[in-house]
Amino acid sequence: MSDPSAPALWAVIGATGTGKTALSLDLVEALAARGRPAEIVNADAMQLYRGMDIGTAKLPVAERRGIPHHLFDVLEPAEDAAVAWYQDAARAAVTAIHGRGADAILVGGSGLYVSSVLYDFRFPPRDPAVRARLERELDETGPGALYARLRDIDPLTAERVDPRNGRRIVRALEVLEQGEATHGAALPETPVLWHEPTRIVGVQMPRDELVARLDARVEGMWRDGLVGEVAALRAAGLEDGVTARRAIGYAQALGQLDGDLAEAEAIAQTQALTRRYARRQVSWFRRYADVTWVGPDADAAALEESPGWASPTIDRGGGAGTGLE
């Protein structure tokens, strides 16, 4: 049994747009009021990128309430984010925070990134040459042909991968080409916590409210200058990488800049993809055990006082409803 007075690892998870950022700031202040300093570690894959601010809803530095934030703006858009790299970087940040006697609060909705930190999660080998070849094929033919190949080779993994997610398909094929029996693309069957104590807080809201919020947020991104942000990032090498240029909203803004999409089409496409992404986030996080599910207006002070430390296993059943089933 871990010592609850020891520096803790918290995770504030949930679908995009549910209010994780605001709750995490309130939680840091609630912990500080009780004599437990805390710092925030980013677990949003796109917020790792420097200059990708509007389209990722990144919290401006001036609005971070003086709270230390880690793993924001650490990659150039031309660089490719990899979850194995992120796991090492995030765990190093958490360990350093704990070394300062503070709690670490992991905040974000990138499910695989969150899981890679919370659980004893090991990754298959990598081969840059194989990956580069598959990436070229993806650019030339699109994800359909690669997904069909994955389905033939490893149907179980194919069932767990979105047929439109070219990056995930490429990674699965890369692993299989190296002789691994399967990529898996799932949480380990018998996971254990990486750190104890761990506390997981999930933020949820009714489906209709979340859909309205997401649609309005996308419209706001265009009003706030997303297309201009993307134009500047393009000049800085956005299209030289694989990950950033395919981010939801950024790909559509590029299409608008190229004249392939009208503004209304780019916005509508981004809204649809954002809703779909939120549904996938819900499905991922529902598998976590011992999540304290709250609304976006939850009282962080009451949350800090309540019990709910995570056990070292994942409930592979249903879990709480989280808004976009």
Secondary structure, DSSP 4 states (H G I P E B T S, - for coil): ---TTS--EEEEEESTTSSHHHHHHHHHHHHHHTT--EEEEE--GGGGBTT--TTTTPPPGGGSTT--EESSS-B-TTSPP-HHHHHHHHHHHHHHHHHTT-EEEEE---HHHHHHHHB--------HHHHHHHHHHHHHH-HHHHHHHHHHH-HHHHHHS-TT-HHHHHHHHHHHHTT-S----S--SS--BSSSSEEEEEE---HHHHHHHHHHHHHHHHHTTHHHHHHHHHHTTGGGSSSGGGSTTHHHHHHHHTTSS-HHHHHHHHHHHHHHHHHHHHHHHTT-SSEEEE-TT--HHHHHHS--BPPSS---S-----S--
